[in-house]
Amino acid sequence: MKVLCAWCVRDGKPAFLREKFPLEDPSETHGLCGDHFTSLSASVGKIVTPRVWMLSRMHDLSWGLTRWAQRMMGRFFSLC
């Protein structure tokens, strides 16, 4: 799955940020690049703390690990 900056897409700029699980999924999802994230934080008047940023990244990681474990369990049970 491709993660694109929604605001860069709107502005017609290169928008690719990263890939996330499931990697075989060709669809797109949206996030914000560093520049737009900073401008949004400034306009709101609050800066997102590193803890909040890390929690959002941990969600991506835990989702991927859960998906991987489900696939592995499916392969295990198909052998039984």
N, C-alpha and C positions, 0 to 999 in steps of 0.2 A: 504494500500500500504506500502510495506516495503522499508525503505531507508537503503542501504548498502554502506559502504566505498569502492569505486572502487579500490583503491590501496591495501586495505587489501584483497579483493577478488583476485586480481592479485598475491599477495604474499602468498595466501593460509592461511591467518589468519582469526579469527572470525571477521565478517564484519558488523554485525547488528548494526545500529545506533539508529533508532527509527521507529515508524509508523507514517504515515501522512494520511490525508484525500485523497480519500475516504477509510475508514477503511475496508469496505467490499470487496475492490479490492485486489485480492491475488497477483498482479504483483509486480515487483521490480523496484526501481529507484535507482540512485546512487548519492552519495555525498562524502565528505571527513571527516574522523574522526579528532579529535583534533590534534593528533600527525602528521598526514600527512598534515593537513592544515597548521600547524606551519612550517613544513619543506618546503612546497611549498612557503609560505610567505617569508621564509628566502632565498630561492633560487631566488625568484623574486626581493628581496631587498626591499619589501614593506610589511607592516603589514596591514591587513584589519582592518579598524577602527571598533569600536563597533557599530557605526551608520550603516555601510554597513551590518554588521552581523545581526543587528536588522531588517533592511529592508528585508533581505532574509527570516527571520523568519516570518515577517508580511505578506509576500506574501503567505507563506504556510497557515497561519491563515485565511487570507481574502479569499483564494480559498475555504477553508473548510466551512467558514461561507456562502459564496455564494452558494455552493452546498447544504448546509443544507436548506437555504431559498428557493431554487428552489424545493426541495423535499416537504417542508411544503406548498408552494403555490400549488403544484400539488395535494396534499392531500386536501387542502381547496377547490380547484375548482372541484375536483371529487365529493365533497359532494353537490355542488350546482345543 
